């Protein structure tokens, strides 16, 4: 086998693993969108589809892992080629977790659909739209190897944290105003946290893309502004009256 053929074959193998990651990303993106839609529309059938489809992402991750380890063992790649393979492993792991969180949202939407609608539920589609935008941008950035687009998506994580904190306060207020809201609002809290975590994994992907293309970690501290852990809602307060914690 000639050296040129070996190089061409290796490039094709690297492209295949990149294509698998892109395909997996498309499935993860669709899962998140469907889970959020199931909440907004109280669509039990769609929620069930999301939970059942989660195994597709697991299968993609196993295939990417197997292909990556095979290339590491047989090709002993270096520099950019090594970064391609390691990045595929890391991104696949993040996408698998994103799928898990989407499935969790779908499962809770099944329970939420059995109880009366509560006011803060409108915050889930709002958060979902932002998460979907961030996820789409990082997946496009991976396909295009576009560092600027990846960094732009990375910076939007703070906006998502702000939305999460705002929804967190609104849900707590509703729970305090009417104990009958506790059960549905608890589901909303978990859904909102799942979306916030999906955003975190999307920013992980953005950081991996920066490493893949530039060869160095993304400089600077990840923008975070989730203050839900220190949020306190006093009796009779509304989110507008509380100010910053």
N, C-alpha and C positions, 0 to 999 in steps of 0.2 A: 504494500500500500504506500503510495507516494506521500511525501510530506504535505503537499498541497491538498491532497484528498483528505488527509487526517484533519487538517485545519478546517476545511470546508465542512467535514462531518461534525466536528466539535461545535462550529458556529450554528449548525442546524439543531444540534442538541440543546444548546443554550437558548435558541429561539423557541424551541418547543416548550421548555420549562417556563419561559417568559409568557408564552401564549396560554399556558395552563393557569398561571397566576392571573392573567387578564380575564380569562373565562370565569375563574373563581370569583374575581371581583365583581363581575357582572351579576352572578348569582347572589352574592352578598348584598349588592345594591338593590336588587329586586326584592329580596327578603325584607330588608328594612322598609322599603316603600310599601310593601304589602301589609306588613305588621302595623304600620302607622295608619294606613287606610282602613284596616280592620277595626281599629279603635274608633276612628272618626265616624265610620259608617255603621258601627255595631254589627259588623259582618262576621257571623260565627263561621260560615263555610270558608271564607277567606282565611280567617285565623287558623282554622284546622289545617288548611293547605300549607301555611307557613311552618307550622310545627312539624308536619310530615316531611317537608322538603329540606329540613335542616341537615339530614344525613347526606345530601348531595355535597355540601361543603366539607363534611368530614371525609368523604371519598376523594374530593379534590386535594385536600391536605395530605392524605396518605399517598396519593399518586405523586404529588410534588416532592414530598419527603423521599420517597423511593428513588425518584429520578435524580434528585439532588445528591443523595448519598452515593448513588451509582457513579455520577460524574466526578464527585470528589475522590472516590476510590480509584477510578480508572484513568482519569485525566490529570489528576494532581494540578489543578488550575492555580494560577497566580494572578496578582494584581486585579485588573478589571474583571477578568473571567471569574476569579474567586468571589469578588464582590457581587457579581450577578447571581451566583448560586446561593451564597449566604443571604442575600437580600430576598431571594425567592422564598427561602425557608422562613425568614422572619415575617414577611408580608402574609404568607399563607397562614401562619399561626394567628396573626391579628385578624385576618378575614374570618377564620374559623370562630374566633371569639365573638366577632361582630354578628355572625349567624346565630350563635347561642343567645346573645342578647335580644336579637330580633324574635327568636322563638319564645323567649321569656315574655316579651311584650305581647305576643300573640296569645299565649296561654292565659295571661291575666285579662286580656280583652274578652276572652270567653266568659270569665267570671263577671267582668264589668257589664257585659251585655245582659246579665240576668237581674240587674238592679236599676232603679231609676237613674236618669242622667244627673250628674252633678256639674255645677258651673265650671270648675277648673279644667274639665276634660278638654276644652278648646285649646288649652296650652300644649297638649300633646302633639296635635298636628303642626302647631307653630314650631315647636322644637324639632319635630320630625323633618319639616321642610329644610331647616338649617342644617341638620345632620346629613340629610340626603345631598345637599349642595356641597358640603365639605367632602363627603365620601366620593361623590362624582369627580370633584376636582383632583383629589389625590390619585384616584384610579386613572384619570386622564393624564396626570403628570407622570405616572409610572409608564404608561404606554408611550408617551412622547418623550420620556426622560427629560421633563421640563422642571428644573429646580425652582425657578421663580414661581410657577404655579403651585408647587408643593409647599413652598414657604408661605405663600399667600393663604393657602388652606390651613396651614399650621397656626397662623396668627388668628384665624377666626374662632379658634377653640375658646378664647376668652368670651366672645359674644355668646357662645353656647352656654358657658358657665353662668353668665348673667341671666339668661333665660331660665335656666334650671333653678337658680336661687329665687327668682321672681315667682316661678310656679310653686316652688316649695313653700314659700310664705303664703301664697294664696290658698293652697291646699290645707295648710295648718289652720288658717283662719276659718275655712269652711268646716273643718272638723270640730273646732271649738264652738262655732255658732250653733251647730246641730249635730248631736251625737249619732243621728241616723246616717250622717255622711261619712262616718269613720271607716266603714268597710270599703265603699267605693273609692274614697280618697286615699286609703292605704294602697290600693292597687295602683292608683295614679302616681303615688310617690315612687313606687318601685319601677313603674314604666318610665318615669322621668329620669330616674337614676340609670336605668338601662340605656336610654338615649344619650345621657351624658357620658357613659362609659364607651358607647359606640364612637362618640366624638374623640375620646382619648385614644382609642385604637386607630382611628383614622389619622390622628396626628402622629402616632407611632409610625404609620406607613409613610407619612410625609418625611419624617426624620430618616427613615431607611432609604428613601429615594435620594435625599441629599447625600447620604453616605455612598450610595451606589454611584452617583454621577460625579461627585466632587472628590470622594475618597476620604472625607473627613466628617466627623459628627457635626450636626447643626449647632452653631455657636449660640449662646444665650440661653436664658432660662425659659422653659416652656410657659407661655402665657396662661395663667390660671386665675380665676376669680370666683370660684365656688365657695360661698360663705354659708352654705346651708348647715354645716356642722356647728356653727355658733349662732344660728338664727334663733331668736327668742320672740315669741308672739305673746303679748300680754292680753289680759281679758279686755274685750271691747275694742282692741286695736284692729286696724285694717292694714294691708300691705302698704297703702299710701301713707299711713300715719307713722309707720315704724322708723323710717330712716335707715341708715346703714348700721349694721351691728358693730 
